[in-house]
Structure formats: structure tokens, C-alpha cells
Amino acid sequence: MRILMLNYEYPPIGGGGSYACKSILQVFANKKLNVDLVTSSPSDYFETETINGSVNIYKLPVNKKDIHYWTQQEILTYSWKAKQFIEKLLLKKKYDICHTFFGIPCGAVAYLFKENLPYVVSLRGSDVPGFNNRFSFQYILLKPLINKIWSESSAVVANSEGLKELALESSPSQDISVINNGINISDFKPDTNFINNNNTTNNTNNHTYKKSKKLKIVCISRLIERKGINFLLEAIKKLKNKNIKLILVGKGKQENELQKLAKDLEITDRVEFKGYVDHDDISDIYQESDIFVLPSFNEGMSNALLEAMASGLPVISTDTGGTSELIDGNGILIRKGNSDEIARAISKVMYDPETLMHMGFKSREIAETMSWEAVAEEYRRLFTEIVEI
């Protein structure tokens, strides 16, 4: 089987959908599946990459200005260049199926070749109407096209039950399946020294957290309005216990605004903005932290949340997207846009090391049932069923 894959994001460009694409490709490469990915270049020139001799990655120059943010012009540039490049590929190679990450723009590109190539749409979040308030006007304009792309596809796949339910609000009759995100549990794992050495007999006045007497809260996220980081900062201000350190990892358009907010709230001594951290180095940050907090307004299924769970962290997260599917004795679900609830959730666990430890073990236990190998195999089986029809 030869697969054509489209994703306008690929590391270092993009977020969760970008990383998911890379992880699935790595599994396909290990299995020697033939895949060609057409994506975007972070530079101003055409680039290529090969994984294990069977996966080819073609990176088209789209004049990208910010690897964390897409302009309409950049999306249109990718779409046009991808169409032209695919036309050239089809003169040289025959593909059995096309797998597109994001219904817009990649699904729209695949739709142009539907007469000769069946395609699967993988919904990731912002490509679903209603997911991102920033795109409310675009959703109104694009909804008919989005529904057409979905209805003409061979399959539509959401990465969580929550995202599937949101998609069905736009197209109730659409058949949508769910293949969750995965996690590499060998790359992300608990700090075993802390687990082995910690005893939970400390009294409430002398807690021992990881490598510090401060409770380290980590949030790994793009710094954009949809992620609700401002409510997390407000929660840190409201906590009476000052023995806390919030570590924010990521960059985005809201970075300067959030730094100013931290200053205005007089919590700069309790907040560290680490900026962009290479994904290969993030596991150390998880291991040095005590709690993961995700205050997002919308998620498909957060890769960062899965990484935190695999790292053995208790999680506090808003009830959005696929989050509720991952919380089962390993954390606390909270309402969106509510700094009081975030503060209460942190307070609930910070004085209870035994609960912290139990939740951390449970997070790891859940994460171990999920893997990118299993995710990739579900997609491979789906592709095979479609091709054999």
C-alpha cells in the first residue's frame, strides 16, 4: 500500500496535530509502509526528509513568518503549492489512499483529487466548526465546503469523542469514527527516583515535592487565547500559599500580554516563562514537576496532557474535547474560564502528598494503555478496509 499524506503542519511548525503526524509516520516507517507526506517548510526553501527509507517528507516553502501561527495567506499558499506538487507526484507514483490531517485546508486539497484517489479526513480541532472562537466568521463561510469535504471522503475520523460530538453538530448525518491520540511511553515516564525515595508521611507543614520544597505546576501549551492561560495566572494569584512555582512552556501571540498580566498580578516571582523548548527536552520538565494544568477552552485530545500522564503527573484540566475521556482517578476536571476552580483544585491536592502520588500512578497506568503504535495500526486497518472495498 502506498499512502499520500497531507498536513500543512509538521514539526517545528504547529502543535498537537503536527506532533501526532510525526509520531504516526515514525510507526509507519518502522513497518516499512510507503508514505509520502506533503507539508510546509519552516524555511523559505523546499526541503525533503526521509525516514527509514520508506517515508518521504516534502516540505513546501510557504513564506512562514511564525511557526506557531498561520495567516490566511500562508494557508492559501500551502493549499495552492500542495495542489501543484501533488499533480507532479501523481505523474510519477500511484497511491492507494490519501490521509489528510485537518479538513481545512488539507481535506480541501484532497477533495480536488477525489475522482482518482479516495481520501480520509482526520479531524484535529480548529478544523471543526465551533472549536475556535477566533475562526467564528470563517466557520460561517466555510461550513458548506467543510460538510462537502466530509461527505465526499471515504472516512472521517475524530481524535476524541468530544470532537466527534462537536463535528456532528455541524453535520448530524455524517459517519464519524474515533481514533484517539497516542503517547510514546518510553520517551515520557515518571521520575522513578522520586517515586522510589518519596514517603508520604510528611505533615502539611513540610511537604516534599520533586527536587524542591515548592509545588511545581507545569503547563505546556501554545500561548494563545484559546488555551486560557490568563485564568491559570489569576489562580496562582488567588492561592494563599506562596510556596508554588508555575512553569509555562511554549510561545504564541499572547506571550507579551500574559507576561504583563503576571507583572500586574505581582506573581512574577512565582511564574517562569520558559518559551519554546525542543520536544526532545520536554520530558525532563515533566519529571521535575508535580502537577500538570491545562486550562484550555477547546481541545481535540491534548498531546501535552497525554505526555504529562505518561510522566506520572496528576492532571487538572478543563472539561473539554477528549479530556474527560482521560480523567479517571488521576486528576480533577474543572469548568472553563474559572480561575477560582483552578485555585481550588490546586489547593485540594497540594496539601495531600498521598493523593498526589496516587493520581500520578493512575495517570501512568492510563497512559500505558495508549500508544502511537496502536493508533497507527488503527489507521492502517482503516486504510486497508477502504482500499479493499
Secondary structure, DSSP 8 states (H G I E B T S, - for coil): -EEEEE-S--TTSSSHHHHHHHHHHHHHHHTT-EEEEEEEESSSS-EEEEETTTEEEEEEE---S-TT---HHHHHHHHHHHHHHHHHHHHH---SEEEEESIIIIIHHHHTTTTTS-EEEEE-STTSTTS-GGGHHHHHHHHHHHHHHHHHSSEEEESSHHHHHHHHHH-TT--EEE------TTTS---HHHHHH--TT--TTS--BTTBSSEEEEEE---SGGG-HHHHHHHHHH-S---EEEEEE---TTHHHHHHHHHHTT-GGGEEEEE---GGGHHHHHHT-SEEEE--S--SS-HHHHHHHHTT--EEEES-TTGGGT-SSSEEEE-TT-HHHHHHHHHHHHT-HHHHHHHHHHHHHHHTT--HHHHHHHHHHHHHHHHH-
